[in-house]
Amino acid sequence: MLHVAKVLKRAGAGLLLPLLLVAGGCRQDMRDQARLNPLAASDFFSDGSASRPLLTNTIARGHLTLDTPWFTGKTNGQFVTEFPCEVDEALLRRGQERFGIYCTPCHDRAGTGDGMIVRRGFIKPRSYHDPLLRAQPHGYYFDVITHGFGNMSDYAAQVPIADRWAIVAYIRALQVSQHATADLLQDEDRALLASGGVKPSATETGHATGAHGHHE
Ligand code: HEC
């Protein structure tokens, strides 16, 4: 505005004003052309609506969701028990990172539900190590992230589908980490466990029986 005022002063309003009017006039054609507002009434089409219904079997770009296990965590209305993607180390690492960002504030790094927000008064969620929760299929976790659960809001906007599956895989790894059985250990570690021995390495001392061996 300031700039315009300066120009007006310099050029003299008498010269500039007609110019502005002419310039403004250029846009009127576009503005006044025959058109209808979205969802407005119209007698042009027989159903009386300006907007056309979607043609059957038409899908907008990026909205094709035929692979229901991937998009919903369900197949035939039931939560999936198999991952709809390959679970490898890269996926688990991605899941660990995303879980750290989006879930640990409440569920904490181990998934026990003692995150910082909970410590400051938010409702404490059930521990992921609760037998009830451990028994839930993979699809259940995907569904909770997608739609929320009780007092927990959904993370559909923040966490894209591929990352949701990565987080689910990581939650599964967390659960295994707290409920591993000896047969999941590598031979070397199982032998160590059987002998009640402690690895000579200094950093391992004190974690001899439980914590190591889950290299997968
Ligand atoms: C702001 C806190 C908060 C964050 C962040 C959060 N949750 Fe939750 N979550 C909760 C609360 C609280 C509940 C329990 C809600 C209830 O029982 O009403 C819950 C429940 C759950 C449950 C269901 C537990 C059950 O009892 O069946 C799962 C699974 C879960 N969260 C996973 C996640 C995942 C995965 C993330 C990250 C993407 C996440 N949550 C992020 C607070 C949070």
Boltz pocket constraint, residues with backbone or C-beta under 6 A from the ligand:
constraints:
  - pocket:
      binder: B
      contacts: [[A, 98], [A, 99], [A, 102], [A, 103], [A, 104], [A, 105], [A, 106], [A, 107], [A, 117], [A, 122], [A, 123], [A, 124], [A, 125], [A, 126], [A, 133], [A, 140], [A, 141], [A, 144], [A, 145], [A, 149], [A, 150], [A, 151], [A, 152], [A, 153], [A, 155], [A, 159], [A, 167]]
      max_distance: 6.0
